[in-house]
Each structure stands twice: as structure tokens, then as C-alpha cells.
Amino acid sequence: MQQKVIPLRKKPTDEKEYFEILSKAVFNAGFSYQVVRRKWDDIKEAFHNFDPTIISNWTVDEIAHVLESPKIIRNSKKVTAIVSNAKLFLEILEKHGSFENYLKSFREKPFEERQKILSKQFKWLGPTGAYFFLWSVGEDTPPHTQILKKTIKK
């Protein structure tokens, strides 16, 4: 029986770390955490250490180039979602001053509502991805066992 791997939980120290974890949640959708973790260093290199300023300016040719790399998870929808998310991420930084401030703006809401806010705003970030993100960045979340039970019931 395969054992569940719980991702690291660490408060990001800068905006790029927030964006990296958000992007990891996108790559995790539909894949085992171990697959993404095994490829993560190469993915990080291909995505310029998840610098949202660089990624938000990627052209169609740059997206095509990164999709040619066998070192990454070559899913064009996920890659274009990350480019789109980088643009939104920068808009959020401009509006709120930091991603931490953005999260604070709805931190007092119930978990399910915070999960929906993120899922609606960011592409390829469903409820499980939003949970992964919030948990990974140290936000208040229900225990993962509770989330797994909800997911299995569906």
C-alpha cells in the first residue's frame, strides 16, 4: 500500500516562494505528489525559479520552448495556467502590497470560503490544490485527514 506523503509546511519568506508553492499546487493536480517532487528542481529551473515577473512576460514561443523539455511535466494547459497566474499574482501584489497581505484580506473567513476564493481566482487550482497551497504556506486549515475523507466521499 502506497503511503501518503505530506508536503512540507513553511511560511514563505518572499513573493517568489508564494508563487512557487502556488505553481506546485497547479502541477500537483492529477499527479502524485512524489512525481512532482521528483521533477521539481528541473521544473523550478525551467520556470526561472518561479519569478512571476519573468513568467508573466513569456511569449507563445517561450511557452512552446519550455514544453519541449523532457525534464518538466509537459502539460500545455498547466504551463499556460501558470503564465496566466503569474500575471494575476503581480496584479494582486500591486493591489495588496504583498501576497501575505492578500491572504490576510480574507484570513478570517471560513476555510471553505478561502478555498473557493483561491480556486476561482487562479487557473488549475481546484479545492484540493487550494488546500495544498494554504496548508503549505502555513495558513490555518483543517487536518489533511478531514480533507481526504471529503475527497474520497465525492
C-alpha positions, 0 to 999 in steps of 0.5 A: 500500500502506497503511503501518503506523503505530506508536503512540507509546511513553511511560511514563505519568506518572499513573493517568489516562494508564494508563487512557487508553492502556488505553481506546485499546487497547479502541477500537483493536480492529477499527479502524485505528489512524489512525481512532482517532487521528483521533477521539481528542481528541473521544473523550478529551473525551467520556470526561472525559479518561479519569478512571476515577473519573468513568467508573466512576460513569456511569449507563445514561443517561450511557452512552446520552448519550455514544453519541449523539455523532457525534464518538466511535466509537459502539460500545455494547459498547466504551463499556460495556467501558470503564465496566466497566474503569474500575471494575476499574482503581480496584479494582486501584489500591486493591489495588496502590497504583498501576497501575505497581505492578500491572504490576510484580506480574507484570513478570517473567513471560513476555510471553505470560503478561502478555498473557493476564493483561491480556486476561482481566482487562479487557473488549475487550482481546484479545492484540493490544490487550494488546500495544498497551497494554504496548508503549505504556506502555513495558513490555518486549515483543517487536518489533511485527514478531514480533507481526504475523507471529503475527497474520497466521499465525492 
